[in-house]
Amino acid sequence: AVCKKHGCTVNDVLMAAMTGALRRYGAEVRGDPNLLSDDTELEFKSMVMIGLPRPIDDNDMMSALANNILFASVPLPIDEPTAHGRLLRTMEAFSNLKSKPYMAGLSCLTDLLKGILPQSVLRKAASETFSKHSLLVTNVPGPTVPMTFPKEGGEVMGEVHMVFPNVMPQVSLITYNGFVYGNMVADPQLFPDLPKLGDLWVRAFEELAQAPTGEE
């Protein structure tokens, strides 16, 4: 409903709603003064995992099972007070990831640096880069119809979840059979009430569905 109303993608909606939920969680649960104000500019960035095409070699089919992942940095508008404003800024932030020239350039630059820099330098650069981000998000489109596992004589899978422990808060989203399943693995001291965050995430979708399409 939100995609149809605002002319955006499912990914735009998921990320805008998540950002809105985190903003409200920080204000209501954590009492963060920066999020209680509507005029404070904040830097809030997420690492997003991008699955690139995998080359298929007929002589080595196993090679196609390996992931080809690119990490991209995306600013999220956690300082935006309105649902519609967050959606517009999220759409703008993700526009580069939908550009083939941009993604090709990012991929080539990454491969170039990996090929010429020592491992020690790459590890230090990766550590410093990740430390400047607040989240790592994995967003995977899944089957649109129910699956049976195993295929012969198995049971229909009711839900599908991804759970990845990581060095930073990890948000994993997957669509399956008309539903969106999401979870977060994070430090309980940062997120002492994760069910509350889930409730706020659902509320953020409702706010986006009710938000006017013009200026608020």
Secondary structure, DSSP 4 states (H G I P E B T S, - for coil): -HHHHHT--HHHHHHHHHHHHHHHHHHHTS--HHHH-SS-----EEEEEEE-----BTTBGGGGGS--EEEEEEE--TT--SHHHHHHHHHHHHTGGG-HHHHHHHHHHHHHHHHHS-HHHHHHHHHHHHHT-SEEEEEEE--SS--EESTTT-EE----------SS-EEEEEEETTEEEEEEE--TTT-S-HHHHHHHHHHHHHHHHHS-SS--
